[in-house]
Amino acid sequence: MINQRIEEASNEVQLADNRVCFNSGRVENGRGEQRLEPLPLAFLNYLISRAGEVVSRQELLEHVWCNRQVTDDAIRRVVKKVRVALGDDAKEPKFIKTIPLQGYQFVGDATVPNEKPDMPRIFQGRSWWTLCSVALIALIIAVLFVFKNEEPAHFGAVVTPLTEISGSEMGGEYNAQTNTLVFMYRGSNREPFSLYAKDLNRDLLYRLSEDDGAYHTISMSPDGSQILYQRDKGDGYQVFIADYVEGVLRHPRRLDIPQQKLALQGWSADGKEILYHAYVMSENQSHKASSKAIFSYSLENNISRQITFPLSKGRGDVLARESADGQYLAVVRNQQLRQYRLLVFAQHDGKLLHETLLGFEASNLVWSQEQPNSLLLSSFKGQLARFDVERGLLTVSEQVTPGLNDVFGECGKDCLLMRRHGMNYRDIVSTPNPFQSSSVPPVMLKIASEQVEWSPIYSHDGSAIFYLSRDQRYSYLYRLRHEGPDAGEKTLLHRFDTLDAINGLQTSADGKYLLGRREERLFMYDIHNRQFKWLTGDDEQIVYANWSADSHYIYFSRVEQHSYKLLRYSLATSQIERVQDNALARIEDESGQVFVLKDDFWLSRLQADGTELALVQLPRLPELTIIVRDNALYWADKQSLIVHLNKLDLHTMQRRAFALSHNEWTFNFDLHPKLTSVIYSKELLAASDLVKVAGRE
């Protein structure tokens, strides 16, 4: 490794195929040109000056952030910007390597462009004061920008409603050829979805579904002559196609698609085929594992064929769109529980042209009408990215707009069609345990505010509830006492300076600690001392985590080289040791029974002789609650839009199910320690509409 001094005259450095100019912030490579802000530049400059050494967080704060107090998230955001610009991968780093719980290390080669190779010199970097000055200016600009743009929340974007309906609009799709908008709508949470269309040329709104049946997904053919939709008539969602004439669906007919549990993805470019994803099964030792693949169904000969073949431990291929000219097929693949990739295939020969790691869970994918051969990807949390197919370049917007998400089309240059919704879309409720009879009904609780509340759990003795809340900038961890002399006392325990998903809350059996995850990073909270502690590094992919029955250990699984490893963290020694391969979770109950969730989502019970007895295959979900109490197993799953709470009696192996909630996607719940009640986060009818957004990108 040769790291040479960057001359003040050039202020440039070559990092493999990346040419970085520290004066302009320009980064040039085979994928095009990007610009880095002063703070990421200062970080990269300092890391190169310490090439090969592990640079601690404290050193970064001193030499790059000039002793200012910043959060871990702020540092990670800067690191991510540098990696994106350089085309670096945190899992297989070519330049910046994360050393868990220690810091960062520059591991690449840095050379001065056009300098003779026989004149190596030690890279001295810029002075400490120069770096601090640059970083300080960047921080001041960032702070001014935040305060200036605190209101409105969408960074000055102009938002114009496309419809004027009071209720919830979802699943929008725009047909540019006919200038027509199609979508789903419901007026309350107790109603199923109906189908609507809006003729934007004549400003006419049509209700397409004549009855109150449960409809789901709607898509218009490229020429605007047909409508594709799903409907549940009591035996699951079936696929229908109908002719579309002047706001009316005519001659609806059911398509004979062999797969049962499928989700429509739209049309082929010529309108002769439809795309959908469905589960495919593969053998995994003695159990069957499944993930989603993309299928094409021919409307001419009524034949389905599988067109993608994911080798995935995640949900597989969750989104797919064919380009308007029919040249490309774009697919979003859930590789592992929280890892998503964008794949672009050539349609004429099926060749994989691009595979790009996404830094977020894309909930919508659409081809651009304004920029040929480019894609727009967006998330429910308000993230937005554009992918240029010709250059293979993914550009992620720095603006995150909670409540403004799911891009489904374009309306001109820097004009997007999106969904806007209120932030108060979940409250917390408790209900009697449907599997438990009691002469004294339990207290029923409801936790509601102007914010969204989710992930509630009971304290170890049931006297309090821990839960999470979020506004448009932060996430919060609260404790609410609902029993005893302090009933009604609400305490803010911790504020997360991030809008990332906080999930998996669990309380230890002794009531001393809370366990949870921010995205894929594990944390622990000391309730009595009000101390927050990260247990894993930011670049580690952590999935399910559980307390041991004695509260001495935390079991969790980590992704290592595309497989899951079950690990154990000791509270006494802070050491981590390996327990088992190809396992997602370990659950211990108060009687000493041990259960293991394998990577094919089969739950097994460990026998006395060390063998495993398979009990049930659970739904493949990034968030899955498994509770074992009084020799019974509890979990939740979803059929259509009905969430069922399940109980498996481990004596008789009798399984019972109860419809916990309708017309929503709730899966997380908790049981009171005395099994008297169930608490969960219930979806509200958050007012949402489809809008035109100018100035978002």
Summary of the structure (lengths in Angstrom):
residues: 697
radius of gyration: 26.6
end to end distance: 39.3
largest distance: 87.9
contacts: 2204
relative contact order: 0.09
helix: 8%
strand: 49%
